[in-house]
Amino acid sequence: MEAFTIDFDPEVNLVEAPLLSVSQQGVVASSQKSVTLSPECFDGSILMVDTIAFSEKRIDCFSARYRWRFAASEEADLFRPLTLGFLKALVILTNSDGQVLCQRRAVTVEAGMNWSLSASGFLNESGSIGSQAQSILERELGLTSGDYSPLVPDRIGLSDQIVVVVYRAQISNRAVLRPEPSQVDDLLWANQDELPDPLISGSSDLLRLADLQS
């Protein structure tokens, strides 16, 4: 996991999707078949990252379907020149004791029954990265903006076919967590050196790098 500290909320700049070669089109078509055979599999709109322009505080993205991301992940070498990966937002929530909220993902979602940090999700064209991060908190945990401190952009993490914008926030002592059963199987407040297992790849690296003290 490679990570870059940020002190700004990146802007999404939409660009044209790249043209696929015949072989790339074949992989995407094959991925479509896999999605069709799994009706519960998400196949909504997502954003794939073309470039990250740190000096201009923006991320250039093109809109795609989940099958495109699936294909790019399965055949990374074939798609690597076209994209840095799909765009996600991750919010790391802490409490007044400095513990981190972890969630075990529901069996019906990707990486089901694995633990992950607080809340995360794919991004699309529906709004800014920060506003979609807030929507993820509401959709997965039942939290509204009054339940936590303002989201603070922390860093951008890069690994194979994933670009994740990390935010941090502290939950209010008055907040009530209301996890969505179709998304979340269980919740756990954990000390940063006692995270649950199995934890989704890269999560511990992002937590270790995140500036949770400021």
SEDO-765730 format. One record per residue (C-alpha): residue number from 1; residue in three letters; x, y, z. Coordinates in Angstrom, 1 decimal, always signed. Example, Ala and Ser with C-alpha at 12.3 -4.5 7.8 and 13.67 -1.06 7.14 Angstrom:
<pts>
+-----+-----+--------+--------+--------+
:   i :  aa :     c1 :     c2 :     c3 :
+-----+-----+--------+--------+--------+
:   1 : ala :  +12.3 :   -4.5 :   +7.8 :
:   2 : ser :  +13.7 :   -1.1 :   +7.1 :
+-----+-----+--------+--------+--------+
</pts>
This chain:
<pts>
+-----+-----+--------+--------+--------+
:   i :  aa :     c1 :     c2 :     c3 :
+-----+-----+--------+--------+--------+
:   1 : met :   +0.0 :   +0.0 :   +0.0 :
:   2 : glu :   +1.4 :   +3.4 :   -1.1 :
:   3 : ala :   -0.1 :   +6.4 :   +0.6 :
:   4 : phe :   +0.1 :  +10.2 :   +0.2 :
:   5 : thr :   -0.9 :  +12.7 :   +2.9 :
:   6 : ile :   -3.4 :  +15.3 :   +1.9 :
:   7 : asp :   -4.8 :  +18.4 :   +3.5 :
:   8 : phe :   -7.5 :  +19.0 :   +0.9 :
:   9 : asp :  -10.8 :  +17.4 :   -0.2 :
:  10 : pro :   -9.9 :  +16.2 :   -3.7 :
:  11 : glu :  -12.2 :  +17.3 :   -6.6 :
:  12 : val :  -13.4 :  +14.7 :   -9.1 :
:  13 : asn :  -12.8 :  +15.8 :  -12.7 :
:  14 : leu :  -14.6 :  +13.6 :  -15.2 :
:  15 : val :  -12.7 :  +12.6 :  -18.3 :
:  16 : glu :  -13.6 :  +10.4 :  -21.3 :
:  17 : ala :  -13.3 :   +6.7 :  -20.8 :
:  18 : pro :  -10.4 :   +5.1 :  -22.6 :
:  19 : leu :  -11.0 :   +2.9 :  -25.7 :
:  20 : leu :  -10.6 :   -0.8 :  -25.0 :
:  21 : ser :   -8.7 :   -3.1 :  -27.2 :
:  22 : val :  -10.4 :   -6.2 :  -28.5 :
:  23 : ser :   -8.8 :   -8.4 :  -25.8 :
:  24 : gln :   -9.8 :   -5.9 :  -23.1 :
:  25 : gln :  -13.4 :   -5.9 :  -24.4 :
:  26 : gly :  -13.4 :   -9.7 :  -24.2 :
:  27 : val :  -12.4 :   -9.6 :  -20.6 :
:  28 : val :  -15.1 :   -7.1 :  -19.7 :
:  29 : ala :  -17.7 :   -9.2 :  -21.6 :
:  30 : ser :  -16.5 :  -12.3 :  -19.6 :
:  31 : ser :  -16.9 :  -10.3 :  -16.4 :
:  32 : gln :  -20.4 :   -9.3 :  -17.4 :
:  33 : lys :  -21.2 :  -13.0 :  -17.6 :
:  34 : ser :  -19.9 :  -13.6 :  -14.0 :
:  35 : val :  -22.0 :  -10.7 :  -12.8 :
:  36 : thr :  -25.1 :  -12.0 :  -14.5 :
:  37 : leu :  -24.6 :  -15.4 :  -12.9 :
:  38 : ser :  -24.5 :  -13.8 :   -9.4 :
:  39 : pro :  -27.7 :  -11.7 :   -9.2 :
:  40 : glu :  -26.7 :  -10.3 :   -5.8 :
:  41 : cys :  -23.5 :   -8.9 :   -7.2 :
:  42 : phe :  -23.3 :   -5.2 :   -7.4 :
:  43 : asp :  -23.1 :   -3.9 :  -10.9 :
:  44 : gly :  -23.8 :   -0.2 :  -10.5 :
:  45 : ser :  -21.9 :   +2.9 :  -11.7 :
:  46 : ile :  -18.4 :   +3.5 :  -10.3 :
:  47 : leu :  -15.5 :   +5.8 :  -11.0 :
:  48 : met :  -12.2 :   +4.5 :  -12.4 :
:  49 : val :   -9.1 :   +6.7 :  -11.8 :
:  50 : asp :   -7.2 :   +8.0 :  -14.8 :
:  51 : thr :   -4.7 :  +10.3 :  -13.0 :
:  52 : ile :   -4.2 :  +12.0 :   -9.6 :
:  53 : ala :   -3.2 :  +15.7 :  -10.0 :
:  54 : phe :   -2.0 :  +16.5 :   -6.5 :
:  55 : ser :   -0.9 :  +20.0 :   -7.3 :
:  56 : glu :   -4.3 :  +20.8 :   -8.7 :
:  57 : lys :   -6.1 :  +18.9 :   -5.8 :
:  58 : arg :   -8.1 :  +16.8 :   -8.2 :
:  59 : ile :   -8.6 :  +13.2 :   -9.3 :
:  60 : asp :   -9.3 :  +12.6 :  -13.0 :
:  61 : cys :  -11.8 :   +9.8 :  -13.3 :
:  62 : phe :  -14.0 :   +8.2 :  -15.9 :
:  63 : ser :  -17.4 :   +6.6 :  -15.3 :
:  64 : ala :  -17.7 :   +2.8 :  -15.7 :
:  65 : arg :  -19.8 :   -0.1 :  -14.4 :
:  66 : tyr :  -18.6 :   -2.5 :  -11.7 :
:  67 : arg :  -18.0 :   -5.2 :  -14.4 :
:  68 : trp :  -15.2 :   -2.9 :  -15.8 :
:  69 : arg :  -13.6 :   -2.7 :  -12.4 :
:  70 : phe :  -14.0 :   -6.5 :  -12.0 :
:  71 : ala :  -12.3 :   -7.0 :  -15.3 :
:  72 : ala :   -9.5 :   -4.6 :  -14.4 :
:  73 : ser :   -8.8 :   -6.3 :  -11.1 :
:  74 : glu :   -8.8 :   -9.8 :  -12.6 :
:  75 : glu :   -6.5 :   -8.8 :  -15.5 :
:  76 : ala :   -4.5 :   -6.0 :  -13.9 :
:  77 : asp :   -1.5 :   -6.2 :  -16.3 :
:  78 : leu :   -3.9 :   -5.9 :  -19.3 :
:  79 : phe :   -5.7 :   -2.9 :  -17.9 :
:  80 : arg :   -2.8 :   -1.2 :  -16.0 :
:  81 : pro :   -2.0 :   +1.4 :  -18.6 :
:  82 : leu :   -5.7 :   +2.5 :  -18.7 :
:  83 : thr :   -6.4 :   +3.1 :  -15.0 :
:  84 : leu :   -4.9 :   +3.4 :  -11.5 :
:  85 : gly :   -7.9 :   +1.5 :  -10.2 :
:  86 : phe :  -11.4 :   +2.1 :   -8.9 :
:  87 : leu :  -12.2 :   +5.0 :   -6.6 :
:  88 : lys :  -13.3 :   +4.4 :   -3.0 :
:  89 : ala :  -13.9 :   +6.5 :   +0.1 :
:  90 : leu :  -12.9 :   +5.2 :   +3.5 :
:  91 : val :  -14.0 :   +6.9 :   +6.8 :
:  92 : ile :  -12.0 :   +6.0 :  +10.0 :
:  93 : leu :  -14.2 :   +6.7 :  +13.0 :
:  94 : thr :  -12.7 :   +6.9 :  +16.5 :
:  95 : asn :  -14.4 :   +7.4 :  +19.8 :
:  96 : ser :  -13.3 :   +9.5 :  +22.8 :
:  97 : asp :  -11.1 :   +6.7 :  +24.1 :
:  98 : gly :   -9.2 :   +6.6 :  +20.8 :
:  99 : gln :  -10.6 :   +3.3 :  +19.7 :
: 100 : val :  -11.4 :   +2.6 :  +16.1 :
: 101 : leu :  -14.7 :   +1.4 :  +14.8 :
: 102 : cys :  -14.4 :   -1.8 :  +12.8 :
: 103 : gln :  -17.2 :   -3.5 :  +10.9 :
: 104 : arg :  -17.6 :   -7.1 :   +9.7 :
: 105 : arg :  -19.1 :   -7.0 :   +6.3 :
: 106 : ala :  -22.3 :   -8.9 :   +5.6 :
: 107 : val :  -22.0 :  -12.2 :   +3.8 :
: 108 : thr :  -23.9 :  -10.8 :   +0.8 :
: 109 : val :  -21.4 :   -8.1 :   -0.1 :
: 110 : glu :  -17.9 :   -8.1 :   -1.5 :
: 111 : ala :  -15.3 :   -9.5 :   +1.0 :
: 112 : gly :  -18.2 :  -10.7 :   +3.1 :
: 113 : met :  -17.5 :  -11.8 :   +6.7 :
: 114 : asn :  -14.1 :  -10.0 :   +6.6 :
: 115 : trp :  -13.5 :   -7.1 :   +9.0 :
: 116 : ser :  -12.8 :   -3.6 :   +7.6 :
: 117 : leu :  -12.3 :   -0.1 :   +9.0 :
: 118 : ser :  -15.4 :   +1.9 :  +10.0 :
: 119 : ala :  -17.1 :   +2.5 :   +6.6 :
: 120 : ser :  -16.1 :   +2.5 :   +3.0 :
: 121 : gly :  -17.6 :   +2.2 :   -0.5 :
: 122 : phe :  -17.4 :   +2.7 :   -4.2 :
: 123 : leu :  -17.8 :   +6.3 :   -5.6 :
: 124 : asn :  -19.8 :   +7.4 :   -8.6 :
: 125 : glu :  -20.9 :  +10.6 :  -10.3 :
: 126 : ser :  -23.6 :  +11.5 :   -7.7 :
: 127 : gly :  -21.6 :  +14.1 :   -5.7 :
: 128 : ser :  -18.3 :  +15.2 :   -4.3 :
: 129 : ile :  -16.0 :  +12.6 :   -2.6 :
: 130 : gly :  -16.7 :  +14.1 :   +0.8 :
: 131 : ser :  -20.5 :  +14.1 :   +0.4 :
: 132 : gln :  -20.5 :  +10.5 :   -0.8 :
: 133 : ala :  -18.4 :   +9.6 :   +2.2 :
: 134 : gln :  -21.1 :  +11.0 :   +4.4 :
: 135 : ser :  -23.7 :   +9.0 :   +2.5 :
: 136 : ile :  -21.7 :   +5.9 :   +3.1 :
: 137 : leu :  -21.7 :   +6.5 :   +6.8 :
: 138 : glu :  -25.5 :   +7.0 :   +6.7 :
: 139 : arg :  -26.1 :   +4.0 :   +4.5 :
: 140 : glu :  -23.9 :   +1.5 :   +6.4 :
: 141 : leu :  -24.1 :   +2.8 :  +10.0 :
: 142 : gly :  -27.2 :   +5.0 :  +10.2 :
: 143 : leu :  -25.1 :   +8.1 :  +11.1 :
: 144 : thr :  -25.9 :  +11.6 :  +10.1 :
: 145 : ser :  -23.6 :  +14.6 :  +10.0 :
: 146 : gly :  -24.5 :  +15.6 :  +13.6 :
: 147 : asp :  -23.3 :  +12.2 :  +14.9 :
: 148 : tyr :  -19.6 :  +12.9 :  +14.2 :
: 149 : ser :  -17.1 :  +15.7 :  +13.9 :
: 150 : pro :  -16.5 :  +17.2 :  +10.4 :
: 151 : leu :  -14.7 :  +14.8 :   +8.0 :
: 152 : val :  -11.0 :  +15.5 :   +7.7 :
: 153 : pro :   -9.2 :  +14.4 :   +4.5 :
: 154 : asp :   -6.2 :  +12.4 :   +5.6 :
: 155 : arg :   -4.5 :  +10.7 :   +2.7 :
: 156 : ile :   -4.9 :   +8.9 :   -0.6 :
: 157 : gly :   -3.9 :   +5.3 :   -0.6 :
: 158 : leu :   -2.9 :   +3.3 :   -3.7 :
: 159 : ser :   -2.7 :   -0.4 :   -4.2 :
: 160 : asp :   -3.4 :   -2.8 :   -7.1 :
: 161 : gln :   -6.5 :   -1.4 :   -8.8 :
: 162 : ile :   -7.7 :   +0.6 :   -5.8 :
: 163 : val :   -7.5 :   +4.3 :   -5.1 :
: 164 : val :   -8.9 :   +5.1 :   -1.7 :
: 165 : val :   -9.5 :   +8.6 :   -0.3 :
: 166 : val :   -9.3 :   +8.4 :   +3.5 :
: 167 : tyr :  -11.1 :  +10.6 :   +5.9 :
: 168 : arg :  -11.1 :  +10.6 :   +9.7 :
: 169 : ala :  -13.7 :  +11.8 :  +12.2 :
: 170 : gln :  -14.6 :  +11.3 :  +15.9 :
: 171 : ile :  -18.0 :  +10.0 :  +16.7 :
: 172 : ser :  -20.2 :  +11.9 :  +19.2 :
: 173 : asn :  -20.8 :  +10.3 :  +22.6 :
: 174 : arg :  -24.5 :  +10.8 :  +21.9 :
: 175 : ala :  -24.5 :   +9.0 :  +18.5 :
: 176 : val :  -26.4 :   +5.7 :  +18.1 :
: 177 : leu :  -25.0 :   +3.3 :  +15.6 :
: 178 : arg :  -27.7 :   +1.7 :  +13.4 :
: 179 : pro :  -25.9 :   -0.7 :  +11.0 :
: 180 : glu :  -27.7 :   -1.8 :   +7.9 :
: 181 : pro :  -28.0 :   -5.6 :   +8.1 :
: 182 : ser :  -27.6 :   -6.1 :   +4.3 :
: 183 : gln :  -24.2 :   -4.3 :   +4.5 :
: 184 : val :  -22.9 :   -4.9 :   +8.0 :
: 185 : asp :  -22.8 :   -8.2 :  +10.0 :
: 186 : asp :  -21.2 :   -6.9 :  +13.2 :
: 187 : leu :  -19.5 :   -3.8 :  +14.7 :
: 188 : leu :  -16.6 :   -3.6 :  +17.2 :
: 189 : trp :  -14.7 :   -0.8 :  +18.9 :
: 190 : ala :  -11.0 :   -1.9 :  +18.9 :
: 191 : asn :   -7.7 :   -0.5 :  +20.1 :
: 192 : gln :   -5.4 :   +0.4 :  +17.2 :
: 193 : asp :   -3.0 :   -2.4 :  +18.1 :
: 194 : glu :   -5.8 :   -5.0 :  +18.6 :
: 195 : leu :   -7.7 :   -5.0 :  +15.3 :
: 196 : pro :   -9.9 :   -8.0 :  +14.5 :
: 197 : asp :   -9.0 :  -10.7 :  +12.1 :
: 198 : pro :   -9.4 :  -11.3 :   +9.1 :
: 199 : leu :   -9.0 :   -7.7 :   +8.2 :
: 200 : ile :   -9.3 :   -6.6 :   +4.5 :
: 201 : ser :   -6.0 :   -6.2 :   +2.8 :
: 202 : gly :   -4.4 :   -2.7 :   +3.2 :
: 203 : ser :   -6.7 :   -1.6 :   +6.1 :
: 204 : ser :   -4.0 :   -1.9 :   +8.8 :
: 205 : asp :   -1.5 :   +0.0 :   +6.6 :
: 206 : leu :   -4.0 :   +2.9 :   +6.2 :
: 207 : leu :   -4.8 :   +2.9 :   +9.9 :
: 208 : arg :   -1.1 :   +2.9 :  +10.8 :
: 209 : leu :   -0.5 :   +5.9 :   +8.5 :
: 210 : ala :   -3.6 :   +7.9 :   +9.4 :
: 211 : asp :   -3.1 :  +10.9 :  +11.6 :
: 212 : leu :   -5.7 :  +10.1 :  +14.2 :
: 213 : gln :   -4.2 :  +12.4 :  +16.9 :
: 214 : ser :   -4.9 :  +15.8 :  +15.3 :
+-----+-----+--------+--------+--------+
</pts>
